[in-house]
């Protein structure tokens, strides 16, 4: 089953707010809206037993073209 990743980040350089989503599942993801690179680094298990993907996102700001990296 694919997990939906919602991304809303602010550019480190210019402050532009970038939003996008992606569906992640079985080792690949499909971006929707904002194009970003996603690398899965592990899983987070919640108290209820549900798991979420833990990863690193790299996105290039469309406003100033600075590469931004975030952990989600």
N, CA, C and O atoms as CSV, one atom per row, in Angstrom:
chain,resi,resn,atom,element,x,y,z
A,1,UNK,N,N,0.837,-1.181,0.000
A,1,UNK,CA,C,0.000,0.000,0.000
A,1,UNK,C,C,0.879,1.241,0.000
A,1,UNK,O,O,1.861,1.306,0.740
A,2,UNK,N,N,0.542,2.209,-0.810
A,2,UNK,CA,C,1.331,3.432,-0.925
A,2,UNK,C,C,0.989,4.405,0.190
A,2,UNK,O,O,-0.170,4.560,0.575
A,3,UNK,N,N,2.022,5.052,0.696
A,3,UNK,CA,C,1.854,6.073,1.725
A,3,UNK,C,C,1.946,7.437,1.057
A,3,UNK,O,O,2.804,7.654,0.202
A,4,UNK,N,N,1.069,8.355,1.441
A,4,UNK,CA,C,1.077,9.695,0.865
A,4,UNK,C,C,1.960,10.599,1.720
A,4,UNK,O,O,1.757,10.718,2.929
A,5,UNK,N,N,2.941,11.232,1.082
A,5,UNK,CA,C,3.849,12.159,1.751
A,5,UNK,C,C,3.428,13.570,1.377
A,5,UNK,O,O,3.328,13.897,0.194
A,6,UNK,N,N,3.181,14.408,2.376
A,6,UNK,CA,C,2.845,15.814,2.141
A,6,UNK,C,C,4.049,16.651,2.530
A,6,UNK,O,O,4.604,16.488,3.617
A,7,UNK,N,N,4.448,17.539,1.645
A,7,UNK,CA,C,5.628,18.357,1.869
A,7,UNK,C,C,5.265,19.828,1.781
A,7,UNK,O,O,4.717,20.277,0.774
A,8,UNK,N,N,5.567,20.577,2.823
A,8,UNK,CA,C,5.393,22.028,2.832
A,8,UNK,C,C,6.618,22.595,3.538
A,8,UNK,O,O,6.746,22.496,4.758
A,9,UNK,N,N,7.521,23.193,2.751
A,9,UNK,CA,C,8.791,23.682,3.280
A,9,UNK,C,C,9.043,25.105,2.808
A,9,UNK,O,O,8.456,25.576,1.834
A,10,UNK,N,N,9.938,25.775,3.531
A,10,UNK,CA,C,10.323,27.135,3.198
A,10,UNK,C,C,11.775,27.123,2.731
A,10,UNK,O,O,12.614,26.458,3.338
A,11,UNK,N,N,12.077,27.852,1.660
A,11,UNK,CA,C,13.426,27.935,1.119
A,11,UNK,C,C,14.341,28.615,2.136
A,11,UNK,O,O,13.970,29.619,2.744
A,12,UNK,N,N,15.536,28.060,2.313
A,12,UNK,CA,C,16.505,28.619,3.253
A,12,UNK,C,C,17.007,29.999,2.817
A,12,UNK,O,O,17.334,30.837,3.656
A,13,UNK,N,N,17.067,30.230,1.502
A,13,UNK,CA,C,17.647,31.459,0.987
A,13,UNK,C,C,16.641,32.599,0.837
A,13,UNK,O,O,16.874,33.701,1.333
A,14,UNK,N,N,15.513,32.336,0.147
A,14,UNK,CA,C,14.604,33.429,-0.182
A,14,UNK,C,C,13.296,33.421,0.606
A,14,UNK,O,O,12.557,34.405,0.576
A,15,UNK,N,N,12.995,32.322,1.315
A,15,UNK,CA,C,11.773,32.253,2.104
A,15,UNK,C,C,10.543,31.812,1.323
A,15,UNK,O,O,9.437,31.826,1.863
A,16,UNK,N,N,10.710,31.424,0.072
A,16,UNK,CA,C,9.598,30.947,-0.744
A,16,UNK,C,C,9.032,29.657,-0.143
A,16,UNK,O,O,9.794,28.750,0.191
A,17,UNK,N,N,7.719,29.565,-0.002
A,17,UNK,CA,C,7.077,28.366,0.530
A,17,UNK,C,C,6.750,27.433,-0.625
A,17,UNK,O,O,6.077,27.820,-1.581
A,18,UNK,N,N,7.238,26.185,-0.525
A,18,UNK,CA,C,7.043,25.193,-1.575
A,18,UNK,C,C,6.184,24.070,-1.024
A,18,UNK,O,O,6.411,23.595,0.089
A,19,UNK,N,N,5.190,23.643,-1.808
A,19,UNK,CA,C,4.292,22.577,-1.395
A,19,UNK,C,C,4.233,21.506,-2.468
A,19,UNK,O,O,4.300,21.799,-3.662
A,20,UNK,N,N,4.108,20.254,-2.028
A,20,UNK,CA,C,3.970,19.155,-2.951
A,20,UNK,C,C,3.603,17.886,-2.212
A,20,UNK,O,O,3.686,17.828,-0.985
A,21,UNK,N,N,3.199,16.872,-2.952
A,21,UNK,CA,C,2.880,15.583,-2.369
A,21,UNK,C,C,3.522,14.500,-3.211
A,21,UNK,O,O,3.929,14.733,-4.349
A,22,UNK,N,N,3.605,13.312,-2.634
A,22,UNK,CA,C,4.118,12.160,-3.367
A,22,UNK,C,C,3.498,10.912,-2.779
A,22,UNK,O,O,3.098,10.890,-1.614
A,23,UNK,N,N,3.422,9.887,-3.584
A,23,UNK,CA,C,2.990,8.579,-3.105
A,23,UNK,C,C,4.221,7.700,-3.059
A,23,UNK,O,O,4.934,7.567,-4.054
A,24,UNK,N,N,4.473,7.098,-1.903
A,24,UNK,CA,C,5.652,6.271,-1.707
A,24,UNK,C,C,5.223,4.843,-1.403
A,24,UNK,O,O,4.339,4.615,-0.577
A,25,UNK,N,N,5.847,3.891,-2.068
A,25,UNK,CA,C,5.541,2.502,-1.798
A,25,UNK,C,C,6.462,1.555,-2.548
A,25,UNK,O,O,6.795,1.796,-3.708
A,26,UNK,N,N,6.869,0.490,-1.896
A,26,UNK,CA,C,7.708,-0.570,-2.484
A,26,UNK,C,C,8.963,-0.020,-3.165
A,26,UNK,O,O,9.300,-0.443,-4.270
A,27,UNK,N,N,9.661,0.925,-2.512
A,27,UNK,CA,C,10.946,1.395,-3.021
A,27,UNK,C,C,10.919,2.462,-4.094
A,27,UNK,O,O,11.972,2.793,-4.639
A,28,UNK,N,N,9.764,3.015,-4.421
A,28,UNK,CA,C,9.721,4.100,-5.392
A,28,UNK,C,C,8.672,5.120,-4.972
A,28,UNK,O,O,7.800,4.829,-4.154
A,29,UNK,N,N,8.765,6.309,-5.536
A,29,UNK,CA,C,7.769,7.336,-5.238
A,29,UNK,C,C,7.365,8.046,-6.519
A,29,UNK,O,O,8.111,8.065,-7.498
A,30,UNK,N,N,6.178,8.625,-6.498
A,30,UNK,CA,C,5.644,9.361,-7.638
A,30,UNK,C,C,5.281,10.759,-7.151
A,30,UNK,O,O,4.322,10.907,-6.394
A,31,UNK,N,N,6.028,11.798,-7.566
A,31,UNK,CA,C,5.721,13.157,-7.103
A,31,UNK,C,C,4.473,13.722,-7.767
A,31,UNK,O,O,4.150,13.379,-8.905
A,32,UNK,N,N,3.781,14.588,-7.048
A,32,UNK,CA,C,2.609,15.309,-7.547
A,32,UNK,C,C,2.779,16.767,-7.159
A,32,UNK,O,O,2.999,17.066,-5.985
A,33,UNK,N,N,2.685,17.662,-8.095
A,33,UNK,CA,C,2.871,19.083,-7.797
A,33,UNK,C,C,4.342,19.436,-7.856
A,33,UNK,O,O,4.925,19.454,-8.941
A,34,UNK,N,N,4.953,19.714,-6.729
A,34,UNK,CA,C,6.361,20.079,-6.633
A,34,UNK,C,C,7.245,18.858,-6.874
A,34,UNK,O,O,7.017,17.807,-6.274
A,35,UNK,N,N,8.239,18.977,-7.732
A,35,UNK,CA,C,9.145,17.868,-8.016
A,35,UNK,C,C,10.283,17.894,-6.996
A,35,UNK,O,O,11.013,18.881,-6.902
A,36,UNK,N,N,10.432,16.814,-6.238
A,36,UNK,CA,C,11.499,16.730,-5.247
A,36,UNK,C,C,12.079,15.330,-5.216
A,36,UNK,O,O,11.427,14.359,-5.599
A,37,UNK,N,N,13.315,15.244,-4.754
A,37,UNK,CA,C,13.998,13.958,-4.640
A,37,UNK,C,C,13.790,13.429,-3.226
A,37,UNK,O,O,13.960,14.165,-2.253
A,38,UNK,N,N,13.426,12.168,-3.112
A,38,UNK,CA,C,13.132,11.568,-1.811
A,38,UNK,C,C,14.002,10.334,-1.615
A,38,UNK,O,O,14.095,9.488,-2.504
A,39,UNK,N,N,14.643,10.230,-0.443
A,39,UNK,CA,C,15.442,9.056,-0.087
A,39,UNK,C,C,14.919,8.537,1.244
A,39,UNK,O,O,14.963,9.246,2.250
A,40,UNK,N,N,14.424,7.299,1.257
A,40,UNK,CA,C,13.923,6.688,2.493
A,40,UNK,C,C,15.109,6.279,3.361
A,40,UNK,O,O,16.059,5.662,2.879
A,41,UNK,N,N,15.045,6.630,4.653
A,41,UNK,CA,C,16.128,6.292,5.574
A,41,UNK,C,C,15.676,5.363,6.694
A,41,UNK,O,O,16.509,4.900,7.472
A,42,UNK,N,N,14.393,5.081,6.797
A,42,UNK,CA,C,13.912,4.184,7.847
A,42,UNK,C,C,12.409,4.273,8.024
A,42,UNK,O,O,11.693,4.828,7.191
A,43,UNK,N,N,11.946,3.701,9.148
A,43,UNK,CA,C,10.525,3.714,9.470
A,43,UNK,C,C,10.318,4.274,10.868
A,43,UNK,O,O,11.188,4.164,11.732
A,44,UNK,N,N,9.157,4.875,11.075
A,44,UNK,CA,C,8.738,5.349,12.389
A,44,UNK,C,C,7.516,4.535,12.772
A,44,UNK,O,O,6.533,4.503,12.032
A,45,UNK,N,N,7.569,3.871,13.933
A,45,UNK,CA,C,6.443,3.081,14.413
A,45,UNK,C,C,5.757,3.879,15.518
A,45,UNK,O,O,6.377,4.216,16.527
A,46,UNK,N,N,4.475,4.177,15.321
A,46,UNK,CA,C,3.704,4.937,16.302
A,46,UNK,C,C,3.152,4.008,17.377
A,46,UNK,O,O,3.182,2.788,17.222
A,47,UNK,N,N,2.650,4.583,18.463
A,47,UNK,CA,C,2.100,3.789,19.566
A,47,UNK,C,C,0.930,2.921,19.127
A,47,UNK,O,O,0.710,1.842,19.677
A,48,UNK,N,N,0.187,3.386,18.147
A,48,UNK,CA,C,-0.971,2.630,17.663
A,48,UNK,C,C,-0.571,1.449,16.777
A,48,UNK,O,O,-1.421,0.650,16.384
A,49,UNK,N,N,0.719,1.339,16.463
A,49,UNK,CA,C,1.194,0.236,15.637
A,49,UNK,C,C,1.344,0.576,14.167
A,49,UNK,O,O,1.858,-0.233,13.394
A,50,UNK,N,N,0.902,1.762,13.771
A,50,UNK,CA,C,1.044,2.185,12.386
A,50,UNK,C,C,2.487,2.587,12.106
A,50,UNK,O,O,3.179,3.099,12.986
A,51,UNK,N,N,2.933,2.355,10.886
A,51,UNK,CA,C,4.279,2.758,10.502
A,51,UNK,C,C,4.212,3.858,9.458
A,51,UNK,O,O,3.314,3.888,8.617
A,52,UNK,N,N,5.187,4.766,9.531
A,52,UNK,CA,C,5.348,5.832,8.545
A,52,UNK,C,C,6.775,5.773,8.037
A,52,UNK,O,O,7.671,5.293,8.732
A,53,UNK,N,N,6.979,6.251,6.850
A,53,UNK,CA,C,8.317,6.272,6.280
A,53,UNK,C,C,9.078,7.494,6.812
A,53,UNK,O,O,8.503,8.571,6.974
A,54,UNK,N,N,10.360,7.315,7.078
A,54,UNK,CA,C,11.243,8.384,7.516
A,54,UNK,C,C,12.227,8.593,6.374
A,54,UNK,O,O,12.725,7.617,5.813
A,55,UNK,N,N,12.518,9.834,6.016
A,55,UNK,CA,C,13.393,10.046,4.876
A,55,UNK,C,C,13.979,11.434,4.795
A,55,UNK,O,O,13.811,12.268,5.684
A,56,UNK,N,N,14.668,11.646,3.702
A,56,UNK,CA,C,15.327,12.918,3.424
A,56,UNK,C,C,14.841,13.429,2.075
A,56,UNK,O,O,14.764,12.672,1.107
A,57,UNK,N,N,14.517,14.711,2.016
A,57,UNK,CA,C,13.977,15.337,0.816
A,57,UNK,C,C,14.948,16.413,0.335
A,57,UNK,O,O,15.440,17.219,1.124
A,58,UNK,N,N,15.212,16.415,-0.959
A,58,UNK,CA,C,16.010,17.468,-1.582
A,58,UNK,C,C,15.149,18.118,-2.655
A,58,UNK,O,O,14.633,17.446,-3.549
A,59,UNK,N,N,15.001,19.437,-2.553
A,59,UNK,CA,C,14.157,20.174,-3.496
A,59,UNK,C,C,14.894,21.442,-3.939
A,59,UNK,O,O,15.553,22.098,-3.132
A,60,UNK,N,N,14.777,21.777,-5.220
A,60,UNK,CA,C,15.367,22.997,-5.759
A,60,UNK,C,C,14.272,24.052,-5.805
A,60,UNK,O,O,13.208,23.837,-6.386
A,61,UNK,N,N,14.546,25.188,-5.186
A,61,UNK,CA,C,13.570,26.282,-5.140
A,61,UNK,C,C,13.344,26.827,-6.557
A,61,UNK,O,O,14.305,27.200,-7.231
A,62,UNK,N,N,12.090,26.878,-7.016
A,62,UNK,CA,C,11.823,27.412,-8.357
A,62,UNK,C,C,12.024,28.926,-8.442
A,62,UNK,O,O,12.137,29.471,-9.541
A,63,UNK,N,N,12.070,29.607,-7.302
A,63,UNK,CA,C,12.209,31.055,-7.260
A,63,UNK,C,C,13.669,31.499,-7.384
A,63,UNK,O,O,13.978,32.390,-8.176
A,64,UNK,N,N,14.579,30.877,-6.597
A,64,UNK,CA,C,15.979,31.318,-6.582
A,64,UNK,C,C,16.965,30.214,-6.966
A,64,UNK,O,O,18.172,30.456,-6.991
A,65,UNK,N,N,16.478,29.005,-7.267
A,65,UNK,CA,C,17.268,27.864,-7.706
A,65,UNK,C,C,18.307,27.388,-6.700
A,65,UNK,O,O,19.349,26.863,-7.093
A,66,UNK,N,N,18.038,27.562,-5.403
A,66,UNK,CA,C,18.903,27.055,-4.341
A,66,UNK,C,C,18.427,25.659,-3.968
A,66,UNK,O,O,17.225,25.421,-3.850
A,67,UNK,N,N,19.373,24.730,-3.781
A,67,UNK,CA,C,19.038,23.359,-3.393
A,67,UNK,C,C,18.846,23.315,-1.882
A,67,UNK,O,O,19.736,23.709,-1.128
A,68,UNK,N,N,17.679,22.832,-1.438
A,68,UNK,CA,C,17.317,22.735,-0.026
A,68,UNK,C,C,17.183,21.275,0.371
A,68,UNK,O,O,16.663,20.472,-0.404
A,69,UNK,N,N,17.644,20.915,1.567
A,69,UNK,CA,C,17.540,19.534,2.054
A,69,UNK,C,C,16.824,19.547,3.411
A,69,UNK,O,O,17.128,20.352,4.292
A,70,UNK,N,N,15.873,18.635,3.541
A,70,UNK,CA,C,15.065,18.531,4.765
A,70,UNK,C,C,14.927,17.075,5.172
A,70,UNK,O,O,14.949,16.186,4.321
A,71,UNK,N,N,14.782,16.825,6.478
A,71,UNK,CA,C,14.461,15.501,6.984
A,71,UNK,C,C,12.994,15.475,7.335
A,71,UNK,O,O,12.476,16.393,7.972
A,72,UNK,N,N,12.317,14.400,6.908
A,72,UNK,CA,C,10.898,14.260,7.235
A,72,UNK,C,C,10.658,12.952,7.945
A,72,UNK,O,O,9.522,12.645,8.306
